């Protein structure tokens, strides 16, 4: 059937059959184009078909069955053969560059990788792409190992030195009984969010956190205006940040703290606790923040001593953002670690079908890099990003105040102040070492 009769038949059959005929026609056109391109290469090597070049050392040697890849599928073609005469008089087969290019599996590899990242099992890849080569479980596994290493390198070789950073979030995600990853998420001055790096370890300990922050610094991570670090309360995270950024403002996650306190209270008090923490998240400025903090403290005084101690141990780190006197529009995103927890929720979807992470290999790194980069594709600009210049000004002002205080000059009141709580209802807030808290459900 020639191309005209084949196209005419499309209008004479139903839509499903017409689609099949049309796809076959397109594949036929691709095969014909490949044959023409290979024939042109043979002509350049051997000269015109019926007037071969006398000085050419190559000659035509007929045709042979061949297979090329078209959209990840095998397509059979008749490949021309060429032989070259060597100095001793013997001949050798010449591999045509056009035929080798037509067999290049780049598109197929991309297709298989997308399927693996989307959740398709390597054992079932043959059923997903029955007409494609390299779809056995061992072939897919070898491909994933090779390309996964590239994904880890891609994540860790990103240029982070050219960005101006304002905030850093660190949190851990448990991969298995023996492996935990600490992940860093950065917020730039333009409000964009970026997965910066991760570090694997047996737990969320100081050595792992320190190595992660150290690598970020060596890659050029710098907070010129000052750094706001939003943490869940783990001592290792706090200590690692202050090791490299001693002037960082540490903001404790209010969602973690509320959950820790709620675990110590009777259920009949949960509603009032939620209302008080909601007020703390919504008020703006240092004075209102201290009042909301004191209200929670007064509520807990006659309820539960352990809950009161849990509230007090965080101290002023619970209202660090309030003390910068920035607009409350930034509270939604920067008073909790929900931004990084949300990326963990999407990451767990990708890692859910991995039943065992082998600590002796780079398996966890490959899977985590792929999952985090996929989760990052759904990132949007920070809510309230138009007020980030106010945060940058407050952090810069605080740096100037601290520098002046080191020289013995009294601090101005533009940055974080050292005022005592209003009303004298509670002792001065303090920032004591914090206890690790459990992860909380991420907000969308």
N, C-alpha and C positions, 0 to 999 in steps of 0.2 A: 504494500500500500504506500503510494507516494504521499508527500506532505499535504498536497491539496485535497486528496480524497480522504486523508485522515482527519483534517480539520473540518471538512464538510460533514463527516460522520458525527462530529460533536453535536451538531444541531439536530441530528436524527435519533438520538438516544436520550435516556433520562439523565438527570444532573449527576448522579453518582457515577454512572458509567462514563459520562462525558469527562468528568474529572480524571478518571483513570486513563482514558485515551489521551487526554491532554498532557498528563505527566509523562506517559510513555513517549509522546512526541518530543517533549523537552529533553528527556534523557537521550533520545536518539540524536537530537541536534547537538547535544554536548559531546556524545561519542564521535559524531562526524567532525566536529570542530577539532577534537583531540587528534583524530587521524590526519586531518589536514595540516595541523601544526607539526606533527611528527614527520610527515612527508616533506615539509619545507626544511626541517633540520637535516633529513637525509640528503636533500638536494644540495644543501650547503656543504655537506661532507663529501659527497660523491660526484657532484656535478649533475647536469640534466640527465634524465632517465635514459634517453636514447642517444645522448652525446656525452658520455662520461669524460671527465677531465683526465688528460693523459698523465698529468703530474700528481694526481691525487693518490694517496696511499690507502684510501678507503674504497670499498666496493660494496654494492648491494648484495645481500645474502637471503633474499626472500622475506617471508613474514612468518610470524609465530603467534599462537594464542597468548593474549595478555590480559591483565586485570588492572583497572585504574579505580580510583576512589572519586565518587561524585556525591557530594552532600552526605558523606559518611557511609555510602553504600558501594558495594562492589559493582563495577560495570565491566563487562567483557568487551575487549577490542582486539583487533588484529594489529599487532605491533610490528613495524618493519625492523629487519635485522641488518646490521652493518658490521663488516669485519675489516680490521686494519692489518696491513702487512708490516711485520716487524723487520728489523735489520737482518736477522738470520734467514729470512724467507718464510718463517712461520707466520700464522695469522692469529688474531685475538678478537674476541667479541667487543664491540663498542657499545657501551650503555648510553642510550640516548638521554640527554639532559631533560628533554620535554617529557619523556616517559617516566623518568625518576620523579619529576615535579608532580606529575599526575598521580603518583603513588604516595606522595607526602601526606602523612596522617594528621596534620595539624588540625584541620577542621573536625576530624573524628575524635581526636584527643580532647578538644574543647567541648564537644558534645558529650563525651563520656564523663568529663570532669563536672560539667553542669548537672548531669544526672546524679552523680555521687553526692555532690553538695546539697542537691535538692532532697536527698534521702533515699535514692534508689540503691538497692543492694547489689554488690558486685556479683553475687551468685545469680541474680536475675537479669543481668544486663543483656545476656544473649536473647532473652525473651523481649526486652524492650527494643533492641536493634538487631533483629534476626539476620538482616542482609549485610551486616557490617563485620569486618574482621576485628581481631584484638578485643573481643568481648567476653572471653573466658574470665573466670574469677581471678585467676593468677595474673592474666594480662592487665586487668583493671587494677589489681592490687599494686603491681609494679608501676603502672602509670601514676597512681595516686601517691605512692611514696616519692617518686621523682618530682612531681608537680607540687606536692605538699611542701617540700623543702623550699621551693621557690616562693610559696606564699608566705612562709615564715620570714624569709629574707626580704620580701617586698614590704612586709609590715615594719620590720626593724630598720630598713634602709630609707624610710620616708624622711623627707626634709622637714624637721620640726624646728630648726634654728631660725627659719625665716618668719615664723609666726610670733605674734605678741600674745603671751599667755597671761590669763588672769586667775584662773581657777584650776585646781587639780583634784580629782576624785580617785581614791584608791579603795579597792575592795577585793575580797577573795571569793573564788568560786570553787567548790569541792568537785573534783572530777572522779575520784575513787577513794577507797579507804586509805591509800598510800600517797595520793597526789592531790595537791591543792595548787591553784594558780592565783596569783595576785595580779590584778589587771589595773592599768592606769588609763584614765580618761581625762583629756584636757579640754578646757573651754578657752577659746581665743577671744580677743577683744571685739571681734566682729560678731560674736555670738555663735559661731560654728563649733560643733563638738567633734572630737576626734579620738579614736582609740589609739593610744600612744605606744603601748608595749605591754608585755606580761612576763612574769617570771614563775617558773614551776618550783615546787618544793613539797616536802612532806606535810607542811602545815603553814599557817599564816604567821610565820615567825619573823623576828627582826632581821635575820640574815637574808632571807628571801626578799623582804621589803626593801632593805638597804641596797641590795644588788639591783633591784628594779629602778629605784630612784637614781642610783649612781649611773646606770646606763642612760637614763633620760638626760641627766646633766651632761654626760660625755657626748651625747648626740646634739647638744645645743639647746636643750630646754631651759628657758630663762624667763623670769617674771620681772620685767623691767619696772613695772609700777608697784610690784609687791604681789604676794601670792595668797589666795584664799584656798585653803585645803579643807575639803568636806570629807569627813571620815565617820566611820560607824562606831568609834570608841575603842578599837583595839589598840593596846599600848604599842605593839610593834609598828603599826602604821604611823602613829603619831611620832614615835621616836625617829623613824626613818625620815619622815618629812623634815623634822626640826634639825636633823643632822646636816642636811644640805641647804635648808632654807630656814635659818634660825629666826628670821623675822616673819615667818608665815603666820597668818591668822587661821587658827584651827576652829572650824565650825563643826560641832557634833551633830550628827543626824538626829533630828527630833523624832522621826518615826521609830528608829531603833530604841531611843530612850523611852518613848511612850510605851512601847511594847514591853520593855524590861520592867517598868514600873507597874504596868497592868498585870504582869505575871505575879506580882506580890500582893495585889489588892483583891478584895472580895469582888465578885461580879457585880454586886449592886452599886459599886462605886465607878464602874468602867465608863458609864455615860457621862458623869460629871468630869472625869479625867479627860475624856475625849474633847469635851467642850472647852476645857481650860487650855489644852494643847492647841486646839484650833484657834483660840484667841491669841496664843503666843505666835502662831504662824502668820496671823493676819495683821497684827499691830505693826506700826512703823516707828522706827527711831529708838534711841537708847532708853529714854525715860519710860516709854510705853512698854518696851521689852522687859525692863526691870520690874515694872508693876505686874506684868503677866507672869514673870518668873516667880515673884513673891506670892502671887495668888495660888500658884500650884503648890508652893512650899507650905503655905498656911492650910491648904486643903489636906495635905498629907500628914500634918503634924499629929492630929488625933486619930489617924486612920491606921497607919502601919509604919513602924520604925525602919524596917528594911527598905520599904518604898521611899521613905524620906531620905535615907542614906544614899540610895541609888540616884535620887534626884540631885542631891548636893554634891556627889562626887564629880559630876560633870562641870559644875561651877559655871563660870562665865563663858565657857565654850559653847553653852547652849544658846547664848544670845550674842555670839561674836559678830554675826552679821548685823544684828540690830545696833550694836555699838558703833558700827561704821556709819550709821545714819544714812543708809541708802534707801531708795524707794522700795516699798513693799512688793512691787511687781516682780522683784528678783527673788522673793522668799519662796515662791512656788518651786523653783528649780534648785535653789542653793541652800535651803534649810534641811535637805535630806539627800541621801545617796540614791534616790529613785532613778536618776538618769543612768547610772551604771547598772543598777539592779534591773532596769528594763532591758538593757542589752544582754544581761545574763539570762533573762527569761527567753529571749530569742535564741541565744546561744545554746541553751539546754534543749531546744527543739531539734537542733542539728546534731547534738551529741547524744540524743536519747537512745539511738539504736546501737551505740557502741557499748557493748556489754563488758568490755575489759580493756583498760588502758595499761599497756606494758611500760613500766617505769624504766626498764633497761633500754628502751628505744626512744626515738623522737616522735612516736605516734601521737602522744597528747599534744605536743607543740603543733604538729601539722593540722590536726583536727581543730584545735582551739583557734589557730590563726585564721583558718578558713571560716569558722563559725563567727568569729568576732568581726571579720571584714564583711561578711554578709549582713550581720546585724547593723553595722555602721551605714550600710546603704539606705537604711530607713531613718537615719538621723535627720532631724530638722533643726532649724536655728533655735537657740535658747529662747524660751518664753520670757518676754521682757527685755530682749537684747538691746533695745533702744536706750535703756537706762544703764548699760554697762559702762559708759564713760563716767557716770557718777561713782560707780564702784572703783574704777581706775583712779579717779581723783582722791577718793577716801583712802585707798591703799597707799598712794603716793604721799598723802598728807601724814599718814601714820608713820611711814618710813622716816619722814623728816622729823617728826616729833621724837621718835626713838633715837635718832641720831643726835638731836639736840639734848635729850636727857642724858645721853652718855657724856656729853661735854659739860653737864651741870646747868644747862639752861632750862627753865621751867617749860613744861609742855603746854602747847596751846590746846584748846578744846575742840579743834576741828576733827581730830581723829578719835581713836578709842580713848575714852577718859578713864579715870580711876575713881570716879565718884562712888560713894557707898550707896547701898540700896536705900530707896526712899522709905520713909516712915519708920525705920528702925525695927521692922517686924521680924527681920531675920538677920543672921550674921552675914558679914560680907561674902560675896560670891568668891569662889576660889576655883582654880583649875588644877585638880588633883589627877594623878594617874588613873586612867579609866579601865574598867573591866571589859573584857570582850563581850559583845552582844550577839545575839542570833540574828540571821538575815531576816528581812521583812518582805512581804509581797510587794512587787514593784507596781507603781502606778503608771498608767499609760498617759 
